[in-house]
């Protein structure tokens, strides 16, 4: 009988069992430590519970190609902000599904610009509700980055505005766009001859026009660009009676939805943002939602986003927000760091998955490195069970790892999202399935 062999085998089994038990215990402890350090919460959630119903909405980013979920989040953010007293302006690119959802949820509290039919649709006149001086300043500011209109341009616009007023008409944008600028002096003299203008008034108007003559061609060019980009949506003489500006719509208690119909629309964006700036200057604190708008098309948009978070809030949403911000690292990081809510769904781009992963932060991950050494116990008076033993050396290695890795983002399914919340109520990182 091979007693020594049986004892050796028994010892090996005993040692293996004890070693496995010890290793399992260490692994469980490390797993618990990693889960605690990672602090990723997983649950199902209702979209209605993403934002705090009794508090205004701060800066928000939605990025990912779950189109239906994106629209639901935009509607929820809009309603939450609106019913907490914040003006809401939504600028989108032909998102008709979003408009339908807004109509269903807001009813007559919605004003749509961009060829939408009544009762929600309204012709757009960005000068409605503004003084003449405000209108002139808004036109000049809107030209920034498009046409270089220098200082004397203000005199030319002053002359045109006075001429429009002389006809007993409150100036509206289409009158500036269709003004016969090449023959404006002749038109003023003709009005004087026909008795619509006194000689004194005509002289004053012509003096203003003369002082701004050097900028007339630039102003004409800018008006042509506006007409090309906004023409069909701008109020004209036939529908002026029920036209609105953003200011007038907000003052009536409406959420504003503006369909740009074009992904790149710099002049239109400038005009809208100039109006929104006027709301801010009056002490209002609006939420502005840019949905699938190419932000790099307008320097004013990028500046507007970079200044958000104090006097007004911005919600940026698209299938790939990093790309829609023109992959501008500085703007992307500064904006996302100011957000109370980051909502991330599936992305296809490897680079964008990496950027979204970085937004979830990192944690200290512990990994186990086991080193095995064989030790032979020979039979002697001190040996209880002879045989070969494995001496296990355990090394715990710490490293930094993303809380949500980029492959996890690329594998998100329909209605699955990663939420990074910093609103003072539900702070944390959540991996959720939306009901």
C-alpha positions in Angstrom: 0.0 0.0 0.0 1.4 3.4 -1.0 0.7 5.3 2.3 3.1 8.1 1.3 1.4 8.6 -2.0 -2.1 8.7 -0.5 -1.0 11.2 2.2 0.6 13.4 -0.4 -2.6 13.5 -2.5 -4.7 14.2 0.5 -2.5 17.1 1.5 -2.6 18.5 -2.0 -6.4 18.3 -2.1 -6.7 19.9 1.4 -4.3 22.6 0.4 -6.1 23.3 -2.9 -9.5 23.5 -1.1 -8.2 25.9 1.5 -6.4 28.0 -1.1 -9.5 28.2 -3.3 -11.6 29.3 -0.3 -9.1 31.9 0.6 -8.9 33.2 -2.9 -12.7 33.3 -3.3 -13.0 35.3 -0.1 -10.3 37.8 -1.3 -12.1 38.1 -4.7 -15.4 38.8 -3.1 -13.9 41.5 -0.9 -12.2 43.1 -3.9 -15.4 43.0 -5.9 -17.3 44.7 -3.1 -14.5 47.3 -2.7 -14.6 48.0 -6.5 -18.4 48.3 -6.5 -18.3 50.7 -3.6 -15.5 52.8 -5.3 -17.2 52.7 -8.7 -20.5 53.9 -7.2 -22.5 53.1 -10.3 -26.3 52.9 -9.6 -28.4 50.7 -11.8 -32.2 50.9 -12.0 -35.3 51.6 -14.1 -36.5 55.2 -14.2 -39.4 57.2 -15.5 -38.4 60.2 -17.7 -40.7 62.4 -15.5 -38.5 61.7 -12.6 -35.2 62.8 -14.2 -35.7 66.5 -13.4 -36.9 67.9 -10.1 -40.5 69.0 -10.7 -40.3 72.0 -8.3 -37.0 73.5 -9.4 -35.8 75.2 -12.6 -33.7 73.1 -15.1 -30.0 73.9 -15.2 -27.6 73.2 -18.1 -28.3 69.8 -19.7 -26.6 67.6 -22.3 -28.3 64.8 -24.2 -26.0 62.8 -26.5 -26.9 59.6 -28.4 -28.9 58.2 -31.2 -32.0 57.2 -29.2 -34.2 59.7 -31.1 -37.5 59.0 -29.3 -35.9 59.1 -25.8 -34.2 62.4 -26.7 -37.6 64.0 -27.7 -39.2 62.7 -24.4 -36.4 64.3 -22.3 -36.6 67.6 -24.2 -40.4 67.8 -23.6 -39.9 66.9 -19.9 -37.2 69.5 -19.5 -39.3 72.1 -21.3 -42.4 71.5 -19.2 -40.4 71.4 -15.9 -38.6 74.7 -16.7 -41.8 76.4 -18.0 -44.0 75.5 -15.0 -41.2 76.7 -12.7 -41.4 80.2 -14.4 -38.5 80.0 -16.9 -39.1 81.1 -20.5 -38.3 78.2 -22.8 -37.0 78.6 -26.4 -36.4 75.4 -28.4 -34.4 75.7 -31.6 -34.4 72.6 -33.8 -33.8 71.3 -37.3 -37.0 69.9 -38.7 -37.8 67.7 -35.7 -41.5 67.4 -36.5 -42.0 64.6 -34.0 -40.8 66.9 -31.2 -43.2 69.6 -32.3 -46.1 67.1 -32.2 -45.1 66.0 -28.7 -44.9 69.7 -27.6 -48.4 70.4 -29.1 -49.8 67.4 -27.2 -48.3 68.4 -23.9 -48.5 72.2 -24.0 -51.5 73.0 -26.2 -52.1 76.7 -26.5 -49.0 77.4 -24.3 -46.9 76.7 -27.4 -45.9 79.1 -30.2 -44.2 77.6 -33.2 -42.1 79.4 -35.8 -41.1 77.9 -39.1 -44.1 77.4 -41.4 -46.2 75.6 -38.7 -49.9 76.1 -39.4 -52.3 77.7 -36.9 -53.3 77.4 -34.1 -49.7 76.9 -32.9 -47.8 78.4 -35.8 -47.1 82.1 -36.2 -45.3 84.2 -38.8 -42.0 85.4 -37.3 -41.2 89.1 -37.0 -38.1 89.6 -34.8 -38.8 93.3 -34.4 -42.3 93.0 -32.9 -42.4 94.5 -29.4 -39.1 96.4 -29.8 -38.4 100.1 -29.9 -36.9 101.5 -33.1 -33.5 101.8 -31.4 -33.7 98.3 -30.1 -34.6 97.0 -33.6 -31.6 98.8 -35.2 -29.2 97.5 -32.5 -30.6 94.0 -32.9 -30.1 94.0 -36.7 -26.5 95.2 -36.4 -25.7 92.7 -33.6 -27.2 89.8 -35.7 -24.8 90.6 -38.5 -21.8 89.6 -36.4 -19.6 87.0 -38.1 -21.7 87.2 -41.3 -21.2 90.7 -42.8 -18.9 93.3 -41.4 -21.2 96.3 -40.9 -19.2 99.2 -39.5 -20.3 102.1 -37.2 -21.9 104.3 -39.9 -24.4 101.5 -40.6 -26.4 102.7 -37.7 -27.2 106.0 -39.5 -28.3 104.2 -42.6 -30.7 102.0 -40.6 -31.9 105.1 -38.7 -32.8 106.8 -42.0 -34.6 103.7 -43.3 -36.5 103.3 -40.0 -37.6 107.0 -40.1 -38.8 106.6 -43.7 -40.9 103.5 -42.8 -42.4 105.4 -39.9 -43.3 108.3 -42.1 -45.7 106.0 -43.9 -47.6 105.5 -40.7 -46.3 101.9 -40.4 -44.7 100.3 -37.4 -41.4 98.9 -38.8 -41.3 95.1 -39.4 -38.4 93.1 -40.7 -39.8 92.3 -44.2 -40.0 96.0 -44.9 -36.2 96.3 -44.4 -35.6 93.2 -46.6 -37.8 94.4 -49.5 -36.8 98.1 -49.3 -35.5 99.4 -52.7 -32.2 100.4 -51.3 -30.7 101.3 -54.7 -33.4 103.9 -55.1 -34.0 104.9 -51.5 -33.0 108.6 -52.1 -35.5 108.9 -55.0 -38.2 107.3 -52.9 -37.7 109.8 -50.1 -37.9 112.8 -52.5 -40.9 111.2 -54.2 -42.7 111.0 -50.8 -41.8 114.7 -50.1 -43.2 115.8 -53.5 -46.5 113.8 -52.9 -46.9 115.4 -49.5 -46.2 112.4 -47.3 -43.0 114.1 -45.9 -42.3 117.6 -45.0 -39.1 119.1 -46.4 -37.6 119.1 -42.9 -38.4 115.4 -42.4 -37.1 114.5 -45.8 -33.9 116.3 -45.3 -33.3 114.6 -41.9 -33.9 111.2 -43.4 -31.6 111.8 -46.4 -28.9 113.1 -44.0 -29.0 109.9 -42.0 -28.9 107.8 -45.2 -26.0 109.8 -46.5 -24.0 109.4 -43.3 -24.4 105.6 -43.5 -24.0 105.4 -47.3 -20.6 103.6 -46.9 -22.3 100.6 -45.3 -25.4 100.4 -47.5 -24.0 97.6 -49.6 -23.1 95.5 -46.6 -26.5 96.0 -45.0 -28.2 95.0 -48.3 -26.1 91.9 -48.4 -27.0 91.0 -44.9 -30.7 91.5 -45.6 -30.4 89.2 -48.7 -28.8 86.5 -46.5 -31.6 86.8 -44.0 -34.2 86.5 -46.7 -32.6 83.4 -48.1 -32.4 81.7 -44.7 -35.6 82.9 -43.1 -37.7 84.2 -46.0 -40.8 81.9 -45.9 -41.1 82.2 -42.1 -40.9 86.0 -41.9 -44.1 87.9 -41.4 -45.3 89.9 -44.4 -48.0 92.5 -44.9 -50.7 89.8 -45.4 -50.1 87.9 -42.1 -48.5 90.6 -40.0 -51.6 90.8 -37.8 -50.9 87.5 -36.0 -47.1 87.6 -36.2 -44.9 87.2 -33.1 -41.4 87.7 -32.0 -39.7 85.6 -29.4 -40.1 88.5 -27.0 -43.8 88.9 -27.7 -44.5 85.2 -27.5 -42.7 84.8 -24.2 -44.6 87.8 -22.8 -47.8 86.1 -23.6 -46.7 83.0 -21.6 -45.7 80.7 -24.5 -43.0 78.1 -24.9 -41.3 78.9 -28.2 -40.3 76.3 -30.7 -38.4 77.4 -33.8 -37.8 75.1 -36.7 -34.7 76.3 -38.6 -35.3 73.7 -41.4 -31.6 73.7 -42.1 -28.7 72.3 -40.2 -26.4 75.2 -41.0 -28.2 78.5 -40.6 -25.9 81.2 -39.2 -27.9 84.4 -39.8 -31.1 82.8 -38.5 -29.3 81.6 -35.3 -27.8 85.1 -34.8 -31.2 86.7 -35.0 -32.7 84.3 -32.6 -29.9 84.6 -30.1 -30.0 88.4 -30.3 -33.7 88.2 -29.3 -32.9 85.8 -26.5 -30.1 88.1 -25.2 -32.7 90.8 -25.0 -34.8 88.6 -22.7 -31.7 88.0 -20.5 -31.0 91.8 -20.4 -34.5 92.3 -19.0 -33.7 90.0 -16.1 -35.4 86.8 -17.3 -33.6 83.5 -17.0 -34.6 81.3 -19.9 -33.8 77.7 -20.8 -32.6 77.5 -24.4 -32.7 74.1 -26.1 -30.5 73.5 -29.2 -31.7 70.3 -30.7 -29.5 68.8 -33.5 -28.3 72.3 -34.4 -24.8 72.6 -35.9 -23.4 74.9 -33.3 -20.2 75.7 -35.1 -22.2 77.4 -37.9 -22.5 80.4 -35.6 -19.8 82.0 -33.5 -22.6 83.5 -31.5 -24.0 80.1 -30.6 -20.6 78.9 -29.3 -20.2 82.1 -27.3 -23.7 81.7 -26.0 -23.2 78.1 -24.8 -19.8 79.0 -23.2 -21.5 81.8 -21.1 -24.4 79.7 -19.9 -25.2 78.5 -16.4 -25.7 81.7 -14.5 -28.0 84.2 -16.3 -29.6 81.6 -18.5 -29.4 77.8 -19.1 -28.7 75.8 -22.2 -29.8 72.2 -23.1 -27.7 70.8 -26.0 -29.0 67.7 -27.6 -28.0 65.7 -30.7 -27.1 62.2 -31.8 -23.5 63.1 -31.1 -23.1 66.3 -29.0 -19.3 66.2 -29.1 -19.4 66.3 -32.9 -22.2 68.9 -33.0 -19.9 71.2 -30.9 -17.4 70.9 -33.8 -15.3 68.6 -31.6 -14.2 71.7 -29.8 -12.5 70.1 -26.7 -12.5 73.3 -24.7 -16.1 74.1 -25.3 -17.2 70.5 -24.8 -15.4 70.2 -21.4 -16.4 73.6 -20.1 -20.1 73.1 -21.0 -20.4 69.5 -19.8 -18.7 70.4 -16.5 -21.4 73.1 -15.9 -24.3 70.7 -16.6 -26.6 69.4 -13.8 -27.7 66.5 -16.1 -25.6 64.6 -18.6 -27.8 62.0 -20.5 -25.9 59.5 -22.7 -27.4 56.9 -24.9 -25.8 54.7 -27.6 -23.1 56.1 -29.8 -21.5 54.6 -32.9 -18.3 56.7 -33.1 -15.4 55.3 -31.1 -14.0 58.8 -30.4 -17.4 60.0 -29.1 -17.8 56.9 -27.0 -14.5 57.7 -25.4 -15.5 61.3 -24.8 -18.8 60.2 -23.2 -17.0 57.7 -21.1 -14.7 60.4 -19.8 -17.7 62.3 -18.6 -18.5 59.6 -16.1 -15.2 60.0 -14.3 -12.7 57.4 -13.0 -12.4 55.3 -9.9 -9.7 53.3 -8.1 -10.0 49.7 -9.3 -8.3 46.9 -7.5 -7.2 43.8 -9.3 -5.7 40.6 -7.8 -2.4 39.2 -9.1 -1.8 35.7 -7.7 1.7 34.1 -7.8 2.1 30.3 -7.1 5.1 28.5 -5.7 5.3 24.8 -5.1 6.8 23.6 -1.8 7.5 19.9 -1.0 6.9 18.6 2.6 9.0 15.5 3.1 8.1 12.8 5.7 9.7 13.4 9.2 8.7 13.4 12.8 7.4 16.9 12.5 5.3 16.4 9.4 1.6 15.6 9.9 0.8 15.2 6.2 3.6 15.0 3.8 3.3 16.1 0.1 3.5 19.1 -2.2 1.9 22.4 -1.2 1.2 25.6 -3.2 2.4 28.8 -1.6 0.2 31.6 -2.9 1.4 35.2 -2.9 -1.4 37.7 -3.4 -0.6 41.1 -4.9 -3.3 43.7 -5.0 -2.8 46.1 -8.0 -4.6 49.4 -8.1 -5.4 51.3 -11.3 -7.7 54.1 -12.6 -10.6 53.0 -14.7 -13.6 54.8 -16.2 -16.8 54.4 -14.2 -18.6 53.6 -17.5 -16.2 52.3 -20.2 -16.6 53.3 -23.8 -17.6 49.8 -24.9 -20.4 49.9 -22.4 -21.7 53.1 -24.1 -21.4 51.6 -27.5 -23.4 48.6 -26.2 -26.3 50.6 -24.7 -29.6 49.3 -26.1 -32.9 51.0 -26.9 -34.1 53.2 -24.0 -31.0 52.5 -22.0 -28.9 55.5 -20.8 -26.2 56.6 -18.5 -27.1 59.6 -16.4 -24.5 61.8 -14.7 -26.5 64.0 -12.3 -25.3 66.9 -10.2 -28.4 68.8 -9.3 -28.1 68.6 -5.5 -30.9 66.0 -5.2 -30.0 62.8 -7.1 -26.3 63.3 -7.4 -24.4 60.3 -8.8 -23.9 58.2 -11.9 -26.7 56.0 -13.0 -27.1 53.3 -15.6 -30.8 53.1 -16.3 -33.5 51.6 -18.4 -36.2 54.2 -19.1 -39.8 53.1 -18.7 
